[in-house]
Amino acid sequence: MKIVLPLIIGFLLLAPIAFAQNSAKQVEAVSTITKVTVYTDRAQVTRMAEVELKQGLNAITYKSLPWQIDENSFRARSDNAGNIRILGIETASYFVEKPVDEKIRSLEDEIEKLNDEDKAFQDELSVLKVEQDFLSAIKVQTVEKASKDTAAAQSDVANYKEVLEFIKQSLTENTAKSRDIEVKRRELARKLSVKNGGLLNLQNSPHLELRSVIVNVETAKAVKANMELSYVISGASWFPKYDLRVMVKDKKVELSYYGFVVQNTGEDWKDVELTLSTAKPSMGAQMPELAGWFLESRELAQVNESAKQKSADSAGRVKVYGDAQITGLTTVSSPDVSRNASDATEKVSPISFKIKTNQTIPFDNNMHKTTILAQEFDAVFSYESIPKLSSYAYLKTTLTNTTSYPLLAGAMNIFWASDFVGTSWIQAVAPSEQFDAFLGVDETIKIERKQEKKFADQTGGFLKSAKKRSTFGYRITVNNYQAVPVELALTDQIPVAQSADVAVELISSEPEPDESASDGKMKWKLTLLPGEKKEIYFEFAVYAPPNKDVKGME
């Protein structure tokens, strides 16, 4: 009796639910994707369906949804909340024998048509080959007959020439037709290769597992309503990229800010409202709880010398490796806090970019470019150069992000007017923040660095310790071949001694550097008028004991 009673109670509790489901009107939703928000590792998809509901209970079914959907992410709402109450959402997985993907069927049809075209071309080539063999045979027979007639003094030269000319012209036309068909077949082969590659990509990840969703609702009266179903799905991502067009004469640059979207979710996004978000839903909204940190004493373990050496870093901080137990304390594994290279939003809070126009993005795992914004900026141009490493002057601009959007870290294509000059990189920039962008080399500024002095002698002796002295002198020549003045920051260096018995002295610099750093780097800030030439000469000496070599000298 103790066992039977709970079973009876359970049956009585579940019976109304089962009865309600059986009595509910079954409504199959014909839905379309209307909105998509793409995150860095997933997407939130919103579907809309117009449904007719009866008074009372209704079960709205959405079929053939991709298997990658997070089943805990389903949300439903209606545009008639006053008359419709959502009771719950049920999900189920099911399998099909063959992919029901329309894209696969479409590709298969296209490939079949292309193969039919290729067979038709092959048939034409076969006919042309027969024609070519026939003409070649006539040519051989004509030549043989002409030889015999010539021997018998019966040759009609004009007639034979006419026949041979006809054969030549026919063979030429035949060859031209064959060549034209081969060209068409090559183009067809390229199309087939692309189509077959796309089909193979889809078939390698067949969507044999699908999901269905039932949204149970109760209505106060019979209504026609728009039902919205949203869910989070894996297989989608986006990243930023930029085009920067330089207009030096106008002292302006135009920045085009793009979002490249890649998706292989199993469903096409056709004419959807697209939003790109930097939020990380994988991190969750709930703050983690801090667990207790407990210590206990144990018997000291024997630690070998090598472990002791590994247990401290260069700053003397203790490091614990593996399961080694040092000074009687148990070790606790710390989480991996390494930064992911894709974390491009470290300087800005999560933000969403709503794309102004509707977008169509198929699930082909290819990059699709969307425009976030295009903005013109006032620019301050200057040049920088490190002649020791490169004889070029690099154009740099200092900009202020005057948009209301943050600029995320990403690659940047540089254009001078319509000419592509190279690729740069931009770090994350918040609104109103200044940032620098290098715009490539400008060959109208010529820079040359030469070593003009290098010799060794000895100083000191008698009262002072003898020292070996190595003296170096460098001359840097800069020519401005532009029609406008330019500002150039030029950086070079002298060595820095790392040993107590080695010394470095800057003997002279003409002109004096505008900035000098403790690491030996020196910077000169030059203004060059159109056509002007300027020179920098600096000289330094390295002092060391006579019996020692100095490593690292040029």
KANORFEN-V80050 format. One record per residue. RES is the residue in one letter. PSI is psi in whole degrees, 0 to 359 (NA if undefined). Layout:
res=(RES;RES)
psi=(PSI;PSI)
This chain:
res=(M;K;I;V;L;P;L;I;I;G;F;L;L;L;A;P;I;A;F;A;Q;N;S;A;K;Q;V;E;A;V;S;T;I;T;K;V;T;V;Y;T;D;R;A;Q;V;T;R;M;A;E;V;E;L;K;Q;G;L;N;A;I;T;Y;K;S;L;P;W;Q;I;D;E;N;S;F;R;A;R;S;D;N;A;G;N;I;R;I;L;G;I;E;T;A;S;Y;F;V;E;K;P;V;D;E;K;I;R;S;L;E;D;E;I;E;K;L;N;D;E;D;K;A;F;Q;D;E;L;S;V;L;K;V;E;Q;D;F;L;S;A;I;K;V;Q;T;V;E;K;A;S;K;D;T;A;A;A;Q;S;D;V;A;N;Y;K;E;V;L;E;F;I;K;Q;S;L;T;E;N;T;A;K;S;R;D;I;E;V;K;R;R;E;L;A;R;K;L;S;V;K;N;G;G;L;L;N;L;Q;N;S;P;H;L;E;L;R;S;V;I;V;N;V;E;T;A;K;A;V;K;A;N;M;E;L;S;Y;V;I;S;G;A;S;W;F;P;K;Y;D;L;R;V;M;V;K;D;K;K;V;E;L;S;Y;Y;G;F;V;V;Q;N;T;G;E;D;W;K;D;V;E;L;T;L;S;T;A;K;P;S;M;G;A;Q;M;P;E;L;A;G;W;F;L;E;S;R;E;L;A;Q;V;N;E;S;A;K;Q;K;S;A;D;S;A;G;R;V;K;V;Y;G;D;A;Q;I;T;G;L;T;T;V;S;S;P;D;V;S;R;N;A;S;D;A;T;E;K;V;S;P;I;S;F;K;I;K;T;N;Q;T;I;P;F;D;N;N;M;H;K;T;T;I;L;A;Q;E;F;D;A;V;F;S;Y;E;S;I;P;K;L;S;S;Y;A;Y;L;K;T;T;L;T;N;T;T;S;Y;P;L;L;A;G;A;M;N;I;F;W;A;S;D;F;V;G;T;S;W;I;Q;A;V;A;P;S;E;Q;F;D;A;F;L;G;V;D;E;T;I;K;I;E;R;K;Q;E;K;K;F;A;D;Q;T;G;G;F;L;K;S;A;K;K;R;S;T;F;G;Y;R;I;T;V;N;N;Y;Q;A;V;P;V;E;L;A;L;T;D;Q;I;P;V;A;Q;S;A;D;V;A;V;E;L;I;S;S;E;P;E;P;D;E;S;A;S;D;G;K;M;K;W;K;L;T;L;L;P;G;E;K;K;E;I;Y;F;E;F;A;V;Y;A;P;P;N;K;D;V;K;G;M;E)
psi=(325;328;320;322;312;325;319;317;316;318;317;327;321;337;315;324;314;319;320;318;320;329;353;147;130;119;121;119;128;99;156;150;126;329;143;131;120;129;183;344;11;183;151;122;137;125;149;136;138;125;152;122;143;168;134;220;139;141;108;121;130;122;168;42;150;150;339;356;138;111;344;1;359;134;143;146;163;164;10;58;336;332;349;127;124;125;329;171;131;143;154;151;147;163;149;155;323;151;136;14;121;328;321;314;319;317;320;320;317;319;321;318;318;321;323;319;318;322;321;319;319;321;317;318;324;317;317;326;318;317;319;318;320;314;321;322;318;320;316;314;321;317;317;317;321;322;317;316;325;319;327;7;32;16;132;90;315;320;317;321;320;317;315;323;320;316;318;313;318;318;323;314;320;315;320;318;318;317;319;319;321;322;316;324;324;316;320;321;323;317;317;322;317;313;316;323;317;320;318;320;319;322;335;340;63;139;72;339;128;169;149;150;134;123;113;126;160;132;146;335;169;128;158;127;159;119;132;129;126;154;161;135;142;172;18;149;169;159;153;154;155;151;130;116;127;131;85;315;322;355;46;158;151;123;122;125;116;152;122;121;134;130;140;53;345;0;141;146;104;120;56;156;120;133;135;128;144;0;157;86;338;338;341;162;340;129;136;154;141;120;163;151;109;141;150;151;147;168;140;131;149;123;125;169;321;323;322;320;325;346;0;141;186;338;4;1;145;136;140;129;134;225;12;139;117;139;36;7;141;148;148;126;130;151;157;112;19;143;134;139;339;1;85;1;26;336;356;151;161;138;155;139;113;119;135;324;151;148;153;119;107;162;71;5;21;163;134;125;131;147;122;311;162;124;139;135;144;137;143;116;142;173;147;149;146;87;333;330;330;141;12;154;131;126;133;144;145;122;160;129;95;3;170;1;148;149;119;156;136;172;150;120;132;129;137;107;244;2;127;128;346;184;137;192;141;135;169;133;124;161;140;0;143;150;155;148;128;135;18;181;152;111;0;356;115;133;134;135;125;144;117;347;136;107;162;139;189;139;167;199;162;273;331;150;139;140;143;127;128;123;136;142;136;141;129;126;131;131;129;109;13;166;5;156;152;151;128;125;120;129;134;191;160;157;163;127;136;357;148;332;11;137;150;135;128;109;314;157;127;110;172;143;146;333;138;136;162;342;11;355;141;142;132;134;111;144;121;125;165;126;2;149;135;153;149;131;129;151;139;161;147;125;134;159;145;332;12;144;147;118;144;354;149;NA)
